[in-house]
Amino acid sequence: MTEIDIINALKDVYDPEIPLNIVDLGLIRKIDLNDKKLKVTMTLTTPQCPLEKYILRTVIKTLHRHFPQLDEISVNFDFSEPWNTEKISAEGKEKLRKLGWNI
């Protein structure tokens, strides 16, 4: 299991309000993998996101499904640097443009 494997698994998690996965949205800040312990540091599009608990549960559930060998998975939110649309990947921006978003 590598950081790339973890990133690819996290692409299964979509923001419920924006039709993109959390990786293409640029919400993943850091991945720490130490033995069988995984710590994901991420942000949300806004610190007051009403779907924070839903996204948290979905991230953990998805990682458990992809990597059942992990003993511990933790997700921490970091709002020290505000998210903005510049964080969206080029692929993500293209997907949104095709859906009619002005980005």
PyMOL commands that set and color helices and strands:
alter all, ss='L'
color gray80, all
select helices_A, chain A and resi 3-10+52-66+85-87+90-98
alter helices_A, ss='H'
color red, helices_A
select strands_A, chain A and resi 28-34+37-42+72-77
alter strands_A, ss='S'
color yellow, strands_A
deselect
rebuild
show_as cartoon
